Amino acid sequence: MESISMELMSEYLKRNLKPRRYTHSLGVVETATRLAEIYGANREKAHLAALVHDIAKCLTQEESNRLVRFYGLPWKYRNNQPLAHSKLGVALLRDEFGVTDEEVLSAVSYHTTGKAEMSLLEEIIYVADAIEPGRDYEDAPRLRALAEKDLHAACLEVLEFSIRDLKSSHREIDSDTLKAYTYLRQIIGNKEK
């Protein structure tokens, strides 16, 4: 793994993210490193991916659109900062900070949507983003406990919550989210047979 300074990265994020977003990132670090310990994932990679997962949240919509064009990202990311920030985060980490660890970059890339056949690190970051200590929705405590017992089941529930939320607010559900949901339903269904 890269010898990127966590301290320097943390300082960059503290300067560029809103305080609430930075606090959220630290909560994701806490949760992701705990889940990495439980499931035997690389703690350093979990720490880095969790810390930087929202690095592109500081971009304005205009900056985001400019970078979507610059990096040749699909049109669905234009005027869609909530979806684009994960892909732009990967580009910034690669180009501005020299991060080359594909596991870390992929975990950042899919922390918003999930994807079919997520790696352990990808699942950890996806779930940690939804259940970190600052998340105070009604099911958060139950999902935190579930994540420590069955990461796949927690991931599936987070995907279900995300899909319901997107539907209720009449927003488009990304195809990667639907593929992740279908895949995990199959995995969990096969385990139950």
C-alpha positions in Angstrom: 0.0 0.0 0.0 1.1 3.6 -0.7 3.0 5.4 2.0 0.5 8.3 1.9 0.6 10.2 5.1 -2.7 9.8 6.9 -1.9 12.9 8.9 -1.4 15.0 5.7 -4.6 13.6 4.2 -6.5 14.3 7.3 -5.3 17.9 7.3 -6.3 18.3 3.7 -9.8 16.9 4.4 -10.1 19.1 7.5 -9.3 22.2 5.4 -11.5 21.3 2.5 -14.6 19.5 3.8 -17.3 21.1 5.8 -16.9 20.3 9.5 -19.9 18.0 9.6 -18.6 16.0 6.5 -15.1 15.7 8.1 -16.7 14.4 11.3 -18.7 11.9 9.3 -15.5 10.7 7.6 -13.8 10.2 11.0 -16.9 8.2 12.0 -16.6 6.0 8.9 -12.9 5.5 9.8 -13.9 4.3 13.3 -16.6 1.9 12.0 -14.6 0.6 9.0 -11.5 -0.2 11.1 -13.6 -2.0 13.6 -15.3 -4.0 10.8 -11.9 -4.7 9.2 -10.7 -6.2 12.6 -13.8 -8.4 12.9 -13.7 -9.7 9.3 -9.9 -9.9 8.8 -9.6 -7.1 6.2 -6.5 -4.9 5.9 -7.0 -2.2 8.6 -4.7 0.3 6.9 -6.6 0.1 3.6 -9.9 0.3 5.5 -8.6 3.4 7.3 -7.5 5.1 4.2 -10.6 4.3 2.1 -12.9 5.4 4.9 -11.0 8.6 5.5 -11.0 9.7 1.9 -14.3 8.2 0.7 -15.9 11.7 0.5 -12.8 13.7 -0.7 -14.7 15.1 -3.7 -17.7 16.2 -1.6 -16.0 19.6 -1.3 -16.5 20.2 -5.1 -19.2 22.6 -6.3 -21.7 21.3 -8.9 -19.8 23.5 -11.5 -16.5 22.0 -10.5 -18.0 18.5 -10.5 -19.4 19.0 -14.0 -16.1 20.3 -15.3 -14.3 17.3 -13.9 -16.9 14.9 -15.2 -16.2 16.2 -18.7 -12.4 16.3 -18.1 -12.3 12.7 -17.0 -14.8 11.5 -19.6 -17.2 10.1 -17.1 -20.6 8.9 -18.3 -23.3 11.6 -18.7 -25.3 10.3 -15.7 -22.7 12.0 -13.5 -23.4 15.4 -14.9 -25.4 17.6 -12.6 -25.4 14.7 -10.1 -22.8 15.5 -7.5 -24.2 13.0 -5.0 -23.5 10.2 -7.5 -20.4 11.7 -9.1 -18.4 12.4 -6.0 -17.3 8.8 -5.6 -16.0 8.6 -9.1 -14.4 12.0 -9.0 -12.9 11.1 -5.6 -11.0 8.2 -7.3 -9.7 10.6 -10.0 -8.5 13.1 -7.4 -6.9 10.5 -5.2 -5.0 9.1 -8.3 -4.0 12.4 -9.9 -3.5 14.7 -7.0 -2.4 12.3 -4.2 -0.8 9.5 -6.1 -3.0 6.8 -4.6 -2.7 3.6 -6.8 -4.0 0.9 -4.5 -6.9 -0.5 -6.6 -8.7 -2.0 -3.6 -8.8 1.4 -1.9 -9.8 3.2 -5.1 -12.5 0.7 -5.8 -13.9 1.0 -2.3 -14.1 4.7 -2.7 -15.6 4.4 -6.2 -18.5 2.2 -5.1 -19.2 3.5 -1.6 -22.3 5.4 -2.9 -23.9 2.7 -5.1 -22.3 -0.6 -4.2 -21.9 -3.1 -7.0 -22.3 -6.8 -7.6 -19.6 -9.0 -6.1 -18.2 -6.4 -3.8 -14.9 -7.2 -2.2 -14.7 -7.4 1.6 -13.2 -3.9 1.7 -15.8 -2.5 -0.7 -18.6 -3.9 1.5 -16.9 -2.6 4.7 -16.7 1.0 3.3 -20.2 0.8 1.9 -21.8 -0.3 5.2 -19.6 1.9 7.4 -20.7 5.0 5.5 -24.3 4.1 6.3 -23.8 3.1 10.0 -21.1 5.3 11.4 -21.8 6.8 14.9 -23.1 10.1 13.5 -25.9 8.4 11.6 -29.0 8.7 13.9 -31.8 7.2 11.8 -34.1 4.7 13.6 -32.5 1.5 12.3 -28.9 2.6 12.7 -28.2 0.9 16.1 -29.7 -2.4 14.8 -27.7 -2.2 11.6 -24.5 -1.5 13.6 -25.1 -4.7 15.6 -26.0 -6.7 12.5 -22.8 -5.5 10.6 -20.7 -7.0 13.4 -22.4 -10.4 13.0 -23.2 -10.6 9.3 -21.7 -8.1 6.9 -23.6 -9.4 3.8 -26.9 -9.1 5.6 -26.1 -5.6 6.8 -25.0 -4.6 3.3 -28.2 -6.0 1.8 -30.3 -4.0 4.3 -28.4 -0.8 3.6 -29.0 -1.4 -0.2 -32.7 -2.0 0.5 -32.8 1.3 2.6 -31.1 3.2 -0.2 -33.4 1.8 -2.9 -36.5 2.7 -0.8 -35.1 6.2 -0.2 -34.4 6.8 -3.8 -37.8 5.6 -4.9 -39.7 7.7 -2.3 -37.9 10.8 -3.4 -38.4 10.0 -7.1 -34.7 9.8 -7.8 -33.1 7.3 -10.3 -31.6 4.1 -8.8 -28.1 3.5 -10.2 -27.7 0.2 -12.1 -24.8 -0.8 -9.9 -27.1 -0.5 -6.8 -29.6 -2.8 -8.4 -26.9 -5.3 -9.4 -25.5 -5.2 -5.9 -29.0 -5.8 -4.4 -29.7 -8.7 -6.8 -26.3 -10.3 -6.2 -26.6 -10.2 -2.4 -30.2 -11.5 -2.4 -28.9 -14.5 -4.4 -25.9 -15.0 -2.0 -28.0 -14.8 1.1 -30.7 -16.9 -0.4 -28.2 -19.6 -1.4 -26.8 -19.6 2.2 -30.3 -20.1 3.6 -31.0 -23.2 1.5 
